[in-house]
Structures are given as C-alpha cells and as structure tokens.
C-alpha cells in the first residue's frame, strides 16, 4: 500500500506509554485464545487476562520503538485519508462531516465508554467520537489472526471510522431504538447489520480513497478481504471453542464481512448502506 509521504491527521491523541500494563493480547497464542473466548462469550476479556502481566502505576514512558513509530505514522496517514474522503462525501450529501479523533494507547485506556483494555481490540466510542487503538493489535492481526499487509490494517481503521459515519448518518440511533424491545438473539442480529454496514462503509472509503490517492498495490485488496475473513464470527468462534453458534454472532460471518466490504469498494455508493437494514437477515 502506498502511504508514505502523505499528510497525517492532526486529530490524534497519542497516549501511548501512559497506561497500565495488563499483558493483554499480544503475548502469545494462549492469551489470544482466552481473549477470543471472552469476546465470544460476551464478557470482559480482562476477567481472563488480569493476572497475565504486571502493573505500571507510574505510567512510565517507554522508549520509542522505530517499528511502532512507523505504525503510528501509518495510522495517522490513513486516518487523514478517511477525513478527506468522508468530508467530501458528506459535502456531496449536503452534510458536514464532524471529524472524529484517533486515540493511540498502550494496554489500557480511559474513554467516555469506560475503561477499556487492549484485549478488546480497536473500538469506536460514540460518547466521545473517538477511535481507539493499541498499535500492538496490528501485530496480532498479522501473527495470530493470519492477516498480514498494510491494507488489512487500513481496513481495520476504516471499519472503526465507519461506526462514526453511521452515528453521523443516524443509523446507530436507529439500531439503539430498535434494540429496546428486542430479544437477545434479535439484538445480536441487529448488531450484525451494524457491523456489516461498517464494513460496507470501509469499502466505500477504499473506493474513493484509491481514486484520490492511488494507494492500492497488487495484493492489497486481497489483504483486506483476508482480514475480514479472519475476524468473522464463525471463524473466531471455531478458533475459540471449536464450534459455531450462529445465535451468538454479533459481527457477521467471514463471507458476509468480505461480501459487504467488497460491495462498498465496488460501488462507492454511500446511500446503499441503508440496504443492510432492509434486507431479510438470511440474505445478508
């Protein structure tokens, strides 16, 4: 992926090295399995991870690692790319794109959605309009989830920004309203729609981002769809507990995540995102 030398986002809050070390997800395969199990079961991964690492109550600053700094630069460039693309697309719709903030953190972070561990992976908090990521997740994505490549990382960031776009366009509120009277199973299905829509919007970003910056190289698109596959609910459930439970899906299957990312990439149609809320669930 071509990204070096482009402008970086100024909407970045770099909190790396200030947090409390929990020995979270990047340590090894066993740790990853515990985290996946926690996520599949719908509990806080820190319940599994609490005793796997030491504390750093001083919040001591760590020495800068060149490889991590390169990933930080990458994340800031990609985040700026999303700002440019969505600013333009919102103007086309006659709307104003209110830019989110990218928060880089280590191990744990305090957000308006509560204290979160790196074990939960990248996340978007609608209460403060911020995208949070511990850059060690990129290592996990490559080494433990079998999804190497810079465009796979870009897809992850674009997906989280997609949740911000959903909130600005009113889709998140629609889901929140619908969930008030739903059973747990139906609630999970609505969550799947929301996550697949974020994948779709990530594809829309890639569509216009590539037109603007020509950043895709051979194999990049496959890198992103490979990442989408490996973080599908069915794949993660199978890895964590050896079986698949569709009623517990909250993000969509591997094939669904690939399908909707590619649909967004191929069409670039922001308005088509509403289709995910109109299709029968079995046709997603």
ABEGO torsion letter per residue (X at the ends): XBABGBBBBABBBBABGABBBAGBAAABAAAAAAAAAAAAAGBBAAAAAAAABBBBAAGBBBBBBAAAAAAAAAAAAAAAAAAAAAAAAAAAAGBBBBBBBBBBBBGBBBBAAEBBBAAAEBBBBAAAGBBBBBAAAAAAAAAAAGBBEAAAAAAAAAAAAAAAAAAAAGAAAAAAAAAAABBAAAAAAAAAAAAAAAAAAAAAAAAAAAAAAGABBBGAAAAAAAAAAAABAAAAAAAAAGBBBAAABAAEBAAAAAAAAAAAAAAGBAAAAAAAAABBAAAX
